[in-house]
Amino acid sequence: AGDTVDNATPLEQQLAEEGITGYGVHFEGYQQISSCEAYDVDLACTKPGKRLPFGILQGNHHLENFDDFIRKTGLIDLDHATAFLGVPIAALNDACIGTIDCTDGKGKVANREQAEQYLEDLKNSGQELPQSIIVASQDAAEVFAGTIPYIFAGGKHKFSVDEVDGSNIIYLGSIGQGGIRNAPEASALVVKMGKQGDVLSCQVARWQAFDDKITPSVEDCFKS
């Protein structure tokens, strides 16, 4: 899990869609990640299986032709999802992808209001609240604190974990290191969930997109 490069400008959209080497990253690689049906004695995969499915949420720097994009890439739209690969979750796009005026700080208000409505809808759904939620906006994250144990939030472009009202808010880093906007580091999460959406383990991988001489690191999310 992790933010991709920003997709706000035509150039950034082209980089994201075509995998052109921009800022040292590709919006590629997920196509080659698959399950494995057979291994050799050294546990190297000898028979790749089907490509693993990938989900996506839209942030405030969204693609203009999102439907075409997910059709071409085979990504799964997670907005308002109730499950992913059979695991119950909740998920919410950034409020600023629509026609809402998000200038002059209005985006913070819009995302909080959208999150509050979504939380109310979840409570009234008649289903148990999920153990985990993924939100595209960091401004929506604290709305779910104290209600949903694990909250994964994009938009900050820097990995960190905060404990708020008994919930863990895990802020995703940027796998593109923020694109031309630049972030201190690139990072992504490897998360293992139980059948109820509870987080069994979480690791953060950190690296420098602009300097391959710096050795990447992998740490426990809650101990780093």
Salt bridges, closest charged atoms under 4 A:
ASP3 OD2 - HIS157 ND1 3.54
ASP6 OD1 - HIS157 NE2 3.52
ASP6 OD2 - ARG181 NH1 3.55
GLU12 OE2 - ARG181 NH1 2.69
GLU17 OE1 - LYS72 NZ 3.62
GLU37 OE1 - LYS47 NZ 3.54
ASP68 OD1 - ARG71 NH2 3.70
ASP79 OD1 - HIS80 ND1 3.11
ASP101 OD2 - LYS106 NZ 2.97
ASP139 OD1 - LYS108 NZ 3.45
GLU185 OE2 - ARG206 NE 2.81
GLU219 OE1 - ARG206 NH1 2.41
